Amino acid sequence: MTHAITDGITTGSLADRFPAEMFEAAKRPVAEARGLPNACYIDPAFRAYEREQLFARTWTCIGTASSLPRAGYARPVDFLGVPLVMVRDHDGQVHVYHNVCSHRGVKLVTQPMRAKGRLRCPYHCFCYELDSGELTATPHFGGQNVDEHPALDRSQHGLKPVRSAVWADLVFVNLAENAPEFAEHVRPLAERWQAYDLSLIRHGGEIGGAMDFDVATNWKLAVENYCESYHLPWVHPGLNSYSRLDDHYNIAERSYAGQGVTNYAPSDDAPLPKFPGLSAEQDTAAEYVALFPNVLLGIQSDHFFSIWLEPLSEGRTLEHLNLYYVGDEAVSDAYAESRRRTIARWEEVFVEDVDVVQRMQEGRHSPAFQGGFFSPVMDTGTHAFHHWVARAMSEDGALDHAPVMAAAE
């Protein structure tokens, strides 16, 4: 069942405010295209509209499975204002539910916790199973010490499940229940990276595992910046010394875009185990892509990282960085220093990006700028993302079908 998530504004009125013609320029071929207009980055009403048209209608990341370390764990997530809860059941499977008691609408989980068998409402002690959301306890519902009543059919009042999937430790949801199966959604990228056995990745944990960045920018600008390597010499001089702009190539597909490098050669002061079976070319290469809408991924021969973007407002985004290493030995104490140096290297890069994406957000308030233009050579990944957003916002059903392996026009 589809649940609308706009607050106080009808989707129809928003469609009138942001008509399809507004997005046509972004859908032109890259040499002729213009970027999304400023309203897409600074208007609270557009944020409400993209929640319905874009985030709810595709597979959007809301967290990581590793943040539920053991069976019975529950973690609340506010997905663009919608209270959800991720849980790991007693068999280790991850589920996502709407985080609200079916009785009187109390938010069930307010902080990460380990449930004692079931999720329990703090108001009237209604209880729900972790693996199914089934309502299994309704104390005194029929009177003192009477838990049943003919008017209550518990089977109709369980937690409302959210369509969800886990891939590469990332937890994805499709609120509108319209998107193709997740396996089809991720298939083009999974096939591209099939040489890398992602079943081997292990979260770095407390040493070299995770870091957050609170950035004063719209989430889309974080994606746009990530999709191109054009800025390396000026924004990332250190990175450009071992991952040179000259060695980069563009990646621009329907559901993901970014860039790769044929010679990723940092100093060898952080040796780590590598993915087995890689070719000589893959051993020295790396790729960095945005899986639309809100996941940034990086894969190297010896580690993998993800950044899932949490839009907090039209001008603020929380970037959740998680690093993964290859095999159990890589996350042992023997490689602790290598993991520490690896995350420090990436921290330097991502901090350098903060200033430019915040400046781009500030620039979106200028009437002298309305989307800009693209280099047909250097900005193809960024244009692919604009093209995807423009289609999602202006074409009914644009996100209802599996992506195809063809570059955006």
KOLSEMI-193425 format. One record per residue (C-alpha): x, y, z. Coordinates in steps of 0.1 Angstrom, whole numbers, plus 2048, in hexadecimal, padded with zeros to 3 digits. Layout:
    x    y    z
    X    Y    Z
...
***
This chain:
    x    y    z
  800  800  800
  80D  822  7F7
  811  83C  812
  813  861  808
  82E  873  81B
  829  897  813
  81F  8AD  830
  801  8C4  82B
  807  8CA  806
  7F5  8B5  7EC
  80A  8A4  7D1
  7F3  8B5  7B7
  7FA  8D8  7C3
  81F  8D0  7C3
  81D  8C3  79F
  80E  8E4  795
  82A  8F7  7A7
  845  8E2  797
  838  8DA  774
  848  8C1  75D
  856  8DC  746
  86C  8E8  762
  881  8C8  75E
  883  8C6  738
  8A5  8D8  735
  8B6  8BF  74C
  8AA  8A2  735
  8BB  8B0  716
  8DB  8A0  709
  8F8  8AA  71F
  907  8C5  708
  8E5  8D7  706
  8D8  8D0  729
  8D4  8E8  746
  8D5  8DE  76A
  8B7  8DC  782
  8AA  8FE  78C
  8B1  90D  7AE
  890  904  7BD
  89A  8E0  7BC
  8B4  8E7  7D7
  8A5  903  7EC
  87F  901  7EC
  86F  8EE  809
  851  8E6  7F2
  868  8D5  7D9
  876  8C0  7F5
  853  8B5  7FD
  84C  8AD  7D9
  86C  899  7D3
  864  884  7F2
  844  877  7E0
  851  877  7BC
  874  86B  7C1
  87E  85D  7E3
  85E  849  7EA
  85C  83B  7C7
  87F  82B  7C4
  896  817  7DA
  8A5  830  7F3
  8BF  828  80D
  8B6  82D  832
  8D3  81D  844
  8E9  7FF  847
  8E3  7DC  853
  903  7DD  867
  8F3  7F7  87D
  8DD  7DB  88A
  8FA  7C6  898
  8E7  7A9  8A7
  8C5  798  8A6
  8AA  7AC  8B8
  8B9  7CE  8B0
  8A2  7EB  8A5
  8AC  80D  897
  894  829  890
  898  83D  870
  885  85D  866
  883  859  841
  87C  87D  835
  863  881  852
  855  85E  851
  85D  84A  870
  86A  828  867
  87C  80D  87B
  896  7F4  86F
  898  7D3  882
  8AC  7B4  881
  897  796  88A
  8A2  777  89E
  8AD  766  87E
  8C3  783  875
  8AD  791  859
  8A8  7B7  855
  885  7C5  853
  877  7E8  851
  856  7F3  85F
  843  813  864
  84D  81D  887
  82B  823  896
  814  80E  8AC
  7F3  805  89A
  7DF  80C  8B9
  7E3  831  8C1
  800  83B  8AA
  81C  83C  8C3
  83F  83C  8B5
  84D  81A  8C0
  873  81E  8BF
  884  840  8C6
  8A8  835  8C9
  8BD  816  8BF
  8B5  7F9  8D6
  8B4  7D4  8DA
  891  7C8  8DC
  889  7AD  8F6
  878  795  8DE
  85F  7AD  8CE
  85A  7D1  8C8
  845  7DF  8E4
  830  7FF  8E4
  838  814  903
  814  821  906
  7FE  802  90A
  818  7E6  906
  80C  7DA  8E4
  827  7C2  8D6
  832  7BA  8B3
  847  79E  8A5
  868  7A8  896
  866  791  878
  843  798  86C
  837  7B7  87F
  81A  7A2  88B
  806  7B0  8A9
  809  795  8C3
  801  7A6  8E5
  7E5  7BE  8EE
  7E4  7C0  914
  7C2  7C8  924
  7B3  7D1  902
  792  7C0  90C
  793  7CC  930
  7A8  7C6  94F
  7BC  7A6  949
  7A9  79F  929
  7C0  7A2  90B
  7A7  799  8EF
  787  7A9  8E2
  770  79E  8C5
  775  7C0  8B5
  79B  7BB  8B2
  7AA  7A6  896
  7CF  7A7  89E
  7D8  79B  87C
  7CC  7BC  86D
  7E0  7D2  884
  804  7C8  882
  820  7E0  87A
  81F  7EC  856
  83C  7DE  843
  851  7F3  82B
  85E  7E2  80C
  884  7DF  812
  8A4  7CE  806
  8C8  7CB  812
  8E5  7CE  7FA
  90A  7D3  803
  8FF  7DA  827
  8E8  7F6  81C
  8C3  7F5  825
  8AC  802  809
  886  809  80A
  86C  810  7F0
  84F  822  802
  838  824  7E5
  83C  7FF  7DD
  83D  807  7B7
  862  801  7AF
  86E  7E1  79E
  87E  7C6  7B3
  89D  7D3  7C4
  8B2  7B8  7B3
  8A8  7C8  792
  8AE  7EB  79F
  8D2  7E4  7A8
  8D9  7CA  78D
  8EB  7E2  775
  904  7ED  78F
  907  7CA  79F
  910  7BC  77D
  92A  7D7  777
  93B  7CE  798
  936  7A9  796
  95C  7A3  798
  95B  7B1  7BC
  94B  797  7D4
  937  7AE  7EA
  92E  791  801
  951  794  80E
  94E  7B7  81B
  950  7BD  840
  948  7DE  852
  967  7EE  861
  956  7F3  883
  965  80B  89C
  986  80E  88A
  983  81A  867
  95E  812  863
  948  831  864
  946  856  864
  92A  870  85F
  92B  893  84F
  911  8AD  856
  911  8C3  837
  8FD  8E3  830
  8F3  8D9  80D
  8D6  8C9  7FA
  8DB  8A4  7F6
  8DB  8A7  7D0
  8FA  8BC  7D0
  90C  8A1  7E3
  903  888  7C8
  90C  8A0  7AC
  92F  8A7  7BA
  935  882  7BF
  92C  87A  79B
  949  88C  78B
  96F  88D  78F
  972  8AE  77D
  979  8C0  79E
  996  8AA  7AA
  9B4  8C0  7A2
  9A6  8DE  7B5
  991  8CF  7D1
  9A5  8AF  7D7
  9CA  8B5  7CF
  9D4  899  7E6
  9BC  880  7D6
  9C6  88C  7B4
  9EA  883  7BB
  9E2  85D  7BD
  9C1  85D  7AA
  9C8  875  78E
  9AD  886  779
  9BF  87A  75A
  9B8  856  764
  993  85B  76A
  976  851  754
  951  859  755
  934  841  75F
  911  84C  755
  8F4  833  756
  8CF  835  75C
  8CF  82D  781
  8F2  836  78B
  90F  84C  781
  931  856  78B
  955  851  782
  971  838  782
  997  839  783
  9AE  821  772
  9CB  827  78A
  9C1  82C  7AE
  9E4  82B  7BF
  9E5  839  7E2
  A04  833  7F7
  A06  80F  803
  A06  81A  828
  9E4  809  82D
  9E7  7E6  81F
  9C7  7D2  820
  9BA  7B0  812
  9AB  7B3  7EF
  98D  7A5  7DD
  998  784  7CE
  999  77D  7A9
  99D  7A0  79D
  9AE  7A7  77B
  9CE  7BC  77A
  9B9  7D9  76E
  9A0  7D6  78A
  9BC  7D3  7A4
  9C7  7F7  79E
  9A5  806  795
  989  815  7A9
  965  821  7A1
  94F  83A  7B2
  92A  83C  7AA
  90A  84A  7B7
  8EE  830  7B8
  8D0  847  7B4
  8C2  857  7C8
  8D6  858  7E8
  8F3  840  7E9
  917  847  7E0
  92E  829  7DC
  953  823  7D7
  964  803  7CF
  989  7FC  7CF
  99C  7DB  7CE
  9A0  7DB  7F4
  982  7ED  803
  95F  7F9  7FB
  94C  817  809
  929  825  809
  91B  847  812
  8F6  848  816
  8E7  86B  816
  8CD  875  82F
  8BC  895  824
  8B3  8A9  844
  8A5  8C7  832
  8A8  8D8  810
  8C9  8E7  81B
  8D8  8CC  832
  8E4  8A9  82C
  8F3  88F  843
  90C  879  831
  911  857  841
  932  847  837
  938  822  83D
  958  810  833
  95B  7EA  82C
  979  7D4  828
  97E  7B2  817
  97A  794  82D
  97B  78D  853
  9A1  792  856
  99F  7B5  848
  98A  7C0  866
  9A1  7B0  880
  9B9  7C2  896
  9D5  7B9  87E
  9C7  7D2  865
  9BA  7ED  87D
  9D5  806  873
  9CE  801  84E
  9A9  807  854
  9B0  826  868
  9C6  834  84D
  9AD  82B  832
  990  83D  842
  9A7  85B  84A
  9B0  85D  825
  98B  85E  81B
  982  876  837
  99B  88F  828
  98A  88C  806
  966  88F  812
  96E  8AD  829
  97D  8BE  80B
  95B  8B9  7F9
  947  8CA  814
  951  8ED  80C
  949  8EB  7E7
  927  8DA  7EB
  91E  8F4  806
  928  910  7EF
  913  901  7D3
  8F5  901  7EB
  8FB  926  7F3
  8FE  92D  7CE
  8DB  91F  7C8
  8CC  93D  7D8
  8DA  954  7BD
  8C1  960  7A2
  8DE  962  78A
  8E1  93C  78A
  8C6  923  77F
  8D6  901  77B
  8F5  908  767
  902  8F1  74B
  918  8D3  746
  939  8CA  736
  930  8AF  71C
  951  89F  725
  956  8A3  74A
  932  8A6  758
  921  888  749
  91B  877  76A
  90D  896  77A
  8F6  89B  75C
  8EA  876  75F
  8DF  87E  783
  8CD  89E  778
  8BC  88A  75C
  8B1  86F  775
  8A3  889  78E
  891  89C  771
  880  87C  765
  876  871  788
  866  893  78F
  855  898  76D
  84B  876  75F
  831  860  76F
  83E  83D  773
  862  846  76C
  86E  832  78A
  856  815  786
  86C  800  76F
  88E  7F0  772
  8AB  805  766
  8BC  7FD  745
  8E1  7FE  73C
  8E1  81D  726
  8F1  83E  72C
  8DA  85C  732
  8D3  870  714
***
